[in-house]
């Protein structure tokens, strides 16, 4: 699926399996676990196969139910004076 030249540097994109990867979908995020992604061995650029993005979109649209959901705290940043 990977092992191709990076478009940003002379490196090679290799497959790496991540425990968790957040993918943005229409203003929110979907977290996929045990997901294969491509990572450049020199600059670290990340590449996602279409099947990974398709799965994130299916979950984001609600056409596929996630195995679980988590609550994420959100706060506006106010610098310390």
Contact map, one row per residue, 1 for C-alpha under 8 A:
111000000000001000000000000000000000000000000000100000000000000000000000000000000
111100000000111000000000000000000000010000000000000000000000000000000000000000000
111110000001111000000000000000000000000000000000000000000000000000000000000000000
011111000001110000000000000000000000000000000000000000000000000000000000000000000
001111100111100000000000000000000000000000000000000000000000000000000000000000000
000111111111100000000000000000000000000100001000000000000000000000000000000000000
000011111100000000000000000000000000000000000000000000000000000000000000000000000
000001111100000000000000000000000000000000101000000000000000000000000000000000000
000001111110000000000000000000000000000001100000000000000000000000000000000000000
000011111111000000000000000000000000000001000000000000000000000000000000000000000
000011001111100000000000000000000000000111100000000000000000000000000000000000000
001111000111110000000000000000000000000111000000000000000000000000000000000000000
011111000011111000000000000000000000011110000010000000000000000000000000000000000
011100000001111100000000000000000000011110000000000000000000000000000000000000000
111000000000111110000000000000000001111000000000000000000000000000000000000000000
000000000000011111000000000000000001111000000000000000000000000000000000000000000
000000000000001111100000000000000111100000000000000000000000000000000000000000000
000000000000000111111000000000001111100000000000000000000000000000000000000000000
000000000000000011111000000000001110000000000000000000000000000000000000000000000
000000000000000001111100000000111110000000000000000000000000000000000000000000000
000000000000000001111110000000111010000000000000000000000000000000000000000000000
000000000000000000011111000011110000000000000000000000000000000000000000000000000
000000000000000000001111100011110000000000000000000010010000000000000000000000000
000000000000000000000111111111000000000000000000000000000000000000000000000000000
000000000000000000000011111111000000000000000000000000011001000000000000000000000
000000000000000000000001111110000000000000000000000000000001000000000000000000000
000000000000000000000001111110000000000000000000000000000000000000000000000000000
000000000000000000000001111111000000000000000000000000000000000000000000000000000
000000000000000000000111111111100000000000000000000000000001000000000000000000000
000000000000000000000111100111110000000000000000000000010011000000000000000000000
000000000000000000011110000011111000000000000000000000010000000000000000000000000
000000000000000000011110000001111110000000000000000000010000000000000000000000000
000000000000000001111000000000111110000000000000000000000000000000000000000000000
000000000000000011110000000000011111000000000000000000000000000000000000000000000
000000000000000011111000000000011111100000000000000100000000000000000000000000000
000000000000001111000000000000000111110000000000000100000000000000000000000000000
000000000000001111000000000000000011111000000111100000000000000000000000000000000
010000000000111100000000000000000001111100000111100000000000000000000000000000000
000000000000111100000000000000000000111110011110000000000000000000000000000000000
000001000011110000000000000000000000011111111100000000000000000000000000000000000
000000000011110000000000000000000000001111110000000000000000000000000000000000000
000000001111000000000000000000000000000111110000000000000000000000000000000000000
000000011010000000000000000000000000000111111000000000000000000000000000000000000
000000000000000000000000000000000000001111111100000000000000000000000000000000000
000001010000000000000000000000000000001100111110000000000000000000000000000000000
000000000000000000000000000000000000111100011111000000000000000000000000000000000
000000000000100000000000000000000000111000001111100000000000000000000000000000000
000000000000000000000000000000000000110000000111110110000000000000000000000000000
100000000000000000000000000000000000110000000011111110000000000000000000000000000
000000000000000000000000000000000000000000000001111111000000000000000000000000000
000000000000000000000000000000000000000000000000111111100000000000000000000000000
000000000000000000000000000000000011000000000001111111110000000000000000000000000
000000000000000000000010000000000000000000000001111111111000000000000000000000000
000000000000000000000000000000000000000000000000011111111100000000000000000000000
000000000000000000000000000000000000000000000000001111111110000000000000000000000
000000000000000000000010100001110000000000000000000111111111000000000000000000000
000000000000000000000000100000000000000000000000000011111111100000000000000000000
000000000000000000000000000000000000000000000000000001111111111100000000000000000
000000000000000000000000000001000000000000000000000000111111111111000000000000000
000000000000000000000000110011000000000000000000000000011111111000000000000000000
000000000000000000000000000000000000000000000000000000001111111100000000000000000
000000000000000000000000000000000000000000000000000000000111111110000000000000000
000000000000000000000000000000000000000000000000000000000111111110000000000000000
000000000000000000000000000000000000000000000000000000000110111111000000000000000
000000000000000000000000000000000000000000000000000000000010011111100000000000000
000000000000000000000000000000000000000000000000000000000010000111111000000000000
000000000000000000000000000000000000000000000000000000000000000011111000000000000
000000000000000000000000000000000000000000000000000000000000000001111100000000000
000000000000000000000000000000000000000000000000000000000000000001111110000000000
000000000000000000000000000000000000000000000000000000000000000000011111000000000
000000000000000000000000000000000000000000000000000000000000000000001111100000000
000000000000000000000000000000000000000000000000000000000000000000000111110000000
000000000000000000000000000000000000000000000000000000000000000000000011111000000
000000000000000000000000000000000000000000000000000000000000000000000001111100000
000000000000000000000000000000000000000000000000000000000000000000000000111110000
000000000000000000000000000000000000000000000000000000000000000000000000011111000
000000000000000000000000000000000000000000000000000000000000000000000000001111100
000000000000000000000000000000000000000000000000000000000000000000000000000111110
000000000000000000000000000000000000000000000000000000000000000000000000000011111
000000000000000000000000000000000000000000000000000000000000000000000000000001111
000000000000000000000000000000000000000000000000000000000000000000000000000000111
